[in-house]
Amino acid sequence: MSFLFATFKKDLARWRQDRVAFLIWLGIPFMIGGLITAMVDGDDDGGPMGTLLIADLDDTLVSGFIAAAFGQDELNNLIGTQSVTVEEGTRLIEAGDASGFLTIPAGFQDALLNDTPVTLTLVTNPSQTILPGIIEDVVGVLLDAGFYLQAAFGAEIAEIGDAAELTAPPDIVVSGIAVNIQDKAERLGPMLSPPLLDLTIVEPPPAEPQPDFALLFLPGVVLMALMFSSQGLSADYWAERDAGTLRRLVSTPGLLSRFVLGKALAAGVFMTLIGGLTLLLGFLYHELAWNKFLPSVIWIAFSGIGLFAWFSALQMLAPTSKAANLFTTILIFPLLMMGGSFFPMEALPDWLAAIGRLSPNGFVVEKLSGELTSASAWTISSGAWSIVAAMVLSGLLICTWRLQTGFARK
C-alpha cells in the first residue's frame, strides 16, 4: 500500500505544477458553457420582445384604446408600448431601436365619431419581419373595429356627442340612446355569435414543470471539462515511459496494479476539483437545491476516473505517443458532439441521442441530468453506479495488462 500512496502523491505533485494545462481544461468548458448559456438565457428576462412607439397627438379616450389593446396579456409578452413625441419616435425608429412607430393625429376621436376620413401613420423597422407584421395586423383590426362600430351605432354615437355638449342632458334623451343601443345589440348578437354548437371544455391534466433549457447544457459542459482533463492526464503514461521511469516496474509485477491505481486516484482528485468547480458555478447560476450537489460531485468524480482509465488504455494501445495523442484527440470531439456537451440530448434527433446515450460520456451526462432536474436527490440507480464501476475496473485492468506486456520498455 505504501507504493500506491507514493505513486498517488508523486502524480499529484507533478500534475499540480502544470497550471497552464489545468487552466485550459477548466477554461474551455467555462468559455463554451458561458457562451451557450448567454445565448439561451439572453432574451429570457420576462420582458417584451419588441417595442411600439406611440405619439398620441389626440390624447383622448378613443386614442387611448389603441395603446390599451397592446397591453393585453398575450400581446404584451411580445410587444411593449412606449409613449413618445414625434421627434423622439422618429429618432428611435430611424436608429432601429423599436419595432414600430405609430402616430395618432389630433382630431382622431372626432373623426372616428363623426365618420370622417382620418390617417394614422405607422412606420415599421425594416430589419425585423415578424413583430412589425403583428403591429400592422393589430392596428388594422382596431381600425376595422372602429369602422364597424361606427356603421352599427353611428346614430347613437352622434346623439351622445350632441348630448355631451349640453350641461345637463335630459333623462329622456339618455334613456332613449341606451334603449336604441340595447335594441341593436340584441339584433346583432345572434349574427355575431350564433349558438350553433354546444362546447364542452375538458381541462387537460397539469403539465409537469419543464426544466430551464440552459440547465440542460450544464451536465454536458461538466463532462466536457472531464473529457479534456482525462485525455490530457492519460498522456502521462507516455511521459513516464519516455522518461524511463516505467522500466523498473517490469521486474516487480506486483507493483504494477498499485501503480495504475495510484495514478487513477490522483486523476480522481483532479477530476473532482475540475468537475466540482464547474458544477458549483452551475448550481449558483441556476439556483439548484444543494442537497443534489454531493451526489452529483461523487458521480462525476467516479465517472472521471473511469474516463481517465479508458483514455489511458487507448493511449497505451497506440504504437507511439504522437499516434496516441492524435487518436484520442480525434475521438474526443465526436464523443462530445453526441454525448450532450455541445447540444443537450433533448435537442438531438432521436437516433443520434440514442447513440449518444450509449457513449461513456453520454451515459454519464444522462444520469447527471436526471439528478439535477429531479425533485429529490440521490436518484442515480445502483445499476448506473455498477456500469461506471465496470468501466473503471476494465480500464485499469487493460492499463495493467499493457504494462505487463511491454509498454514500459522503451
N, C-alpha and C positions, 0 to 999 in steps of 0.2 A: 504493500500500500504506500510505502514511503516513496517508491519510484513514481507511482501515479500522481501523488501530490507534488512531487518535484517537477514532473512534466507540466502539471497544471500551473504552478507558479512561474515556471520558466516561460511558458507561452503568454501568460498574462503580462509578464514584464516586457517581453519582446513586442507584443502587439500594441500595448498602450503607448509605445513610443512613436508609432506610425499615426500621428494625429491627423495628417492630411487625408489618409485613406478613411479614417473614421468620419471626418467631416464630409467627405464625398458620399459615403454610404448613407449618411444621415441627411445631407443637404439635398441630394437629387430627389428623394421622395417628398421632402418638405416643399421643394420648389414646385414639383408637378402637382402634388396634392393641394397646395395653396392656389395654384392657377385654376385647377378644376373646381375647387370649392368657390373661388371668386366668380367663375363663370356661371356656376349653378345657382349660387345664392345672390348674385349681383342684383337681380331685379326682384328679389323676394323680400321687399320691405313693406308689403301691405299697401303701398300707395298706388295711385292710378298709373297706367302705362303711358297715357298721353294727356295733353293739356289743350283745352279750348279757351282761347282768349275772347272775352265778350266786352265790347264797348257799347253800353246801353245808353244811347243818347235820348231815348224816350223816357226812361225811368218811371214806368207806370206799372200797374198791376198786371196787365196782359204781357208786357215785355218781360216781366219777372218770371212768367210761367216758363219761358224758354230755358233760362238758367236752372230753374227748379226741375225741369224734365231731365236734365243731365245729372241731377243729384240723386236719382233713384238708385237703389242698392246695386242692381246688376250693372247698370251703365256707369255708375260712379267708380266701380272697380276697374273700368277700362279708361274712362276719360274724366278728368277733373276740370273744373271751370275756374277761371281767374278773371276778375273784373279789371279792366284797363282803360286807359284813354286811347283815343285813335292813334296818337303819336307813339305811345308806348307799345300798343299792339302791333303797329306797322313795323317798329324796330325789332320786336321779338320774333315775329313770323319771318321777317327777312333774314334774321340770324339763324333760323331753323330751330328755335328754342320752344316751339309749340307745334301741335298737330293742325290747328286751325285758328282762324281769327274771324269772328262774326261781328259785324257792325249793325246794330239796330237803330234805324234813323229816328229822329224826332218826329212825332206825329204818327207813330206806328199804331198805337192803340186806337186813335181816332179813325185812321184809315181802315183798320180792320172792322171797327164797329159800323162805320158808315159805308162799307163796301166800295171803297175807292182804291185805286192802284197804289201799291207801296213796294219798295225794293229793299231787300236785305242783302248785304254784301258779305260773302263768305270767301275767305282766302285760305287755301289749304297748303300744307307742307309738301312739296313735290318729292322730297326724299323719303316720305312714308307712303304706304299704299293702303293698308287695312284701316287704320284709325281715321284718316280723313274721309274714307268712304263711309264709315259708320256715322261720322258727324253729318255728312251731307244727307244721308238717309233719315237721320233723326230730325234734322231741321225740315226736310221735305215733309215728313209725316206730321210735324207740328203745324206747318202752313196748310197742309191739306185738312187737318182737323179744324183749323180756324175757318177755312173756306166752307166746309160742310156745316159748321156751327152757324155761320152767317146765313147760309142758304136755308137752314131749317128754322132758325129763331131770329131772323133779321128784323122782322117787325117788332117783336118783343124787345130786342136789343135797342132798337131806335126809341121805343117808348121809355125804356129805362134811362136812356140818355136824356130825353126830354124831361122826365120826372126828376132827374138828378139836378137839373137847373133850377127847380123850384125849391124854395126854402123849406116848405113842409108839404110834400105831395099828398093829395087826399088819399084816404084809406081805400076808397073805391077804385082808384087808379092802380094802387099797389096790388090789391087783391085780384083785379082784372088781369094784370100782367102774370101773376102767379098761376091763375086758373088756365090761361092760354098756354103757358109753358107746360103745365101738367098735362093738359089735353094732348098736346103734340107729342110729349114724351111717351104717353100711353099708346098713341097710334104708331109711333116709330119703334117702340120696344119689341114687338113680335118680329118686325122685319130685321132688326139689328141682331137679335139673339133668339131665334125661334127654338123652342124646346123640342127638337126632333129626336134627341137621344137621351136616354137615361144613363148617366155615367156613375159608375161605382169606383171609387178610388181605393185601391189596395196599397197600403203603406208597405214599402219593401223593408226587410229586416235591416237594422242599422249596420252599416258597413264598418268593418274593423279599421281602426285608425292606421293610415299608411305612414311609414317612417319618412323622415326628411330624406329627399333624394340625395342630397350631399352626404348624408350619413352612410349611404350605400357605398360610397367611394372609400371610406375610412379603412375597412379591412384590407382592400386591395393595396392601398398606399402603405399600410404597415407591412404587408407581405413583400412589397417592392423593396423596402429597406432591408428585410431579412434576406431576400434573394441576392441583392447586391453584396451584402456583407458576408453571407455564407460562401458565395462564389469567390470573393476576394480572400477570405481566410483559408479556404480549401487549397489555394495555391501554395500555402506554407509548406505542404509536404514536399513539393518540388524545391522550394528554397532550402529546406534542411537536407534534402538529398544532394543538391548541387554543392552545398557547403561541406558534405561528407560526414555530417553528424549522425546519419542513419546506419552507417556501415557497421558500427559496433553493436547495434541491436540485433543483427542477424545471428550472431553467436549466442545470444540469450533469448531464445524464442518465448520463454515465459514472460518476458517484459514487453513483448510486442502489444498484447491486448491492453496492458496498463498504459502504455504509451499512447495508443489510439484513444482510449477512454479519457485519459487526462487532457489530451488535446481537444476532445469533444466537449468536456466540461468547461474548459477555458473559452471555447467558442460559445457555449451556452451563456456564459456571463456577458459576453459582448452582445449576443442576440437579445438578452433580457434588457440590457441598457439601451440599445438602439431601438428595439421594438417598443420598450416601455416608454421612452421619451416621446416617440411618435404617437403612441396610444394616449399618453397623458394629455398632449395638446388636443387630440381629438375629443377626449372626454370633457375638457374645459370648454372647447368651442361649441360642442353640441349639447352641453349640459346633461350628460348621461348620468344615470344612477351609479354611485360609487361602489355599490355592492357588486357590480359586474367587473370592476377593474382588476381585482385579484385573480379571478378565474381566467380572465382574458390574458393577463400577463403570463400566467403559468402556461396557458395553451400556446402562446406564441413562443415562449422560451423553449418548451419541449419540442414544438414543431420546428423551431430554428435549428435545434441540434440535429433533427432528422434531415433537414435540408443540407446542413453542413456535412453530415455523414455521407450523403449521396453525391454531393458535389465533389467531395474528397475522393470517393470511389471512382467517379468519372475521370477526375484528374489523374489518378494513379493508373487507370486503364489505358491512358494515352501514351504514345511512344516517346514524346518529348514534352517539355514544359510549354513550348510555343503552341504545339498542337493541342495540348490540354486547355490552355487559355483560349485559343480560338474556338475550340469545340464548345466549351461551357458558355462563352460569350454569345455565340450564335444560338445556343439553346435557350438562353435566359429570356430573350425578348419574345419569342412565340409563347413561352410559358406565361410571361407577364400579360401578354395580349389576351390569351384565352382564359387566364386564371383570375380575371377581375381586377387587375391593377390599373389598366387604362380605361376600361369600361366595366361598370358593375354587371354581375351575372344577369340581373333583371333586364338590362338593356341589350343583351346579346341575343342573336337568333337562337331558337330552341336547340337546334342541332349543335351549334357552336358552344352554347352554355353547357350542354350535356357532355361534350368533350372536355371542356374546361374543368368541370367538376371531377373528372377522372384524373386530372393532373395533380401532382402533390400540393402545389401552392393553391390551386383552385379548391381542393378539398379543404385545406386549412381556412381559406377565405370564406367558404360557405358556412362552416361551423362557427367561425368568429362572428360573421354577420348575424347568424341566428342568435348568438349570445348577446350581442349588442342591441338587437331590436326586440328581444323577447321581453315579456312582462316581469320575469324573475331572473335570478342569477343561477349559475351552475347548470345550464341547460344542455351542455355538450354531453352526449351519451358516452357510456363506457365503451361501446363499440368503436366510437371515433378515437377515443384515447388508445384503444388497443391497436388500431390501424397505425397511428403515429408511432407507438412503441415498436411495432414490427418494422416500420420504416427506419427508425433509429438503429435497431438491432441488426437488420440486414445490411445497412450501410457500413456500420462499424465492422461487421464480420468480413465484408469484402475488402475493406481497408487493411484489416489484419492479414487476410489471405495474400494480398498483394505484397505486403512487407515480407511475408514468408517465402514468396515465390520470385524474389529477385528485384523488386522495386528499389530496395535500399542500396543495392550495389550500383555504383556509379560506372 
